[in-house]
Amino acid sequence: MSLWAFALGVALAALLPAGCTTRQPGETAAEVHRRHERVLRLDTEMMMSDIDRFLLLDKPSMLNNRRIP
């Protein structure tokens, strides 16, 4: 029984589309490359934003450069 379930799982995995790696109809290789670069750039920006928020670097400093009497 488990062999049949495994075979069915492999067959379904082979039939499912590969997500963002598949080309859209009428899409050139240059467009695919630009889309992948854009996705990587946006993912990196979001990751850096999350890291800055975690390290509390995303808020402006409340320090004043003048002395208060």
N, C-alpha and C positions, 0 to 999 in steps of 0.2 A: 504494500500500500504506500509506504513512504517513497519507494522508488518511482511510482507513478506520480506522486505529488511533486517530487523533485524534477521529473521530466516535464511536467506541466509548467512548473515555475520557470525552467530554462526556456521553454518554448514561448511563454508569455514575455519573458525578458527580451528575447530575440525579436519579437514582433512589435514591441513598444517602440515609439520613436525615441531618438536619443536626446531630445530636448533642444538645447541651443546649438548643438553641433550639426543639426540637419539644416540644409540650405532651404530657403523659401523659393517657390517657383519664380523664375525670372531674376534671381539675385546673383550678381556676379561675385567672383572671388574677392575683388577689391571691397565690395560692400560687406561681405562676410568678415573680412579682416578689420574694416572700420568698426563694425558692430562689436566684434570681440574686443578691440582696443577700448572702445567706449565703456563696455561692461566692466573691464578690468580697472579702468580709471575711476569709474563711479564706485566700484566696490572698495578700492583703495581709499578714496575720499571718505566714504562712510566709515570704514574701519578706523581711520585717523581721527575722525570726529568722535567716535565712541571711545577711543583711547584718551583723547583730550578731556572728554567729559569724566571719565573714570579717574584721571589724575587731577581733576579740578583745574584744568588749564583753559577751559572754555569761557570763563567769566573774566571781565575786565578787573584790573586791580583796583582796590579801593584806597590805595595809598595816595597820599597827597605829597607833592614836591615842595610845598610851603610849610613853614612852621606855624603852628597855631598857638598864639600867646596864652 
